[in-house]
Amino acid sequence: MVKELPIFKGYTVDERLKEFRRVISHEEGPSIEFIPFDSPKGQELLSEYRKQKIHVDEYGEWTCLCGNVASEDGFFPCDAEGNSVEPTPQEWTTNLYRCDRCHRKINQATGEIVA
Ligand SMILES: [Zn+2]
């Protein structure tokens, strides 16, 4: 299964490779710009990326940054790696939800995008 990666400010966010990347079009053809998370520019982008929050409306309904809502692809309790877990105190220790469309992880209490 190909996992769809989040896009932020035109960059694909790859948590696994720890880099932002985007395709830049030139007349002679496209090239790919890589920005590692641990570079100065990467740190800047990453802190902005982490500050994003999902939209919570007056009824407490969530809308993810990707546009997903609970009644469409939904949100599922997950562990720190983003794996689905049963919402029991034993299994679900992270208080994180995963968007099932873009796989962003969301802090249930604050609505912050964690990864
Ligand atoms: Zn999403």
Residues whose N, C-alpha, C, O or C-beta is under 5 A from the ligand:
A	BS01	ZN	C64 L65 C66 N68 C99 R101 C102 H103 R104
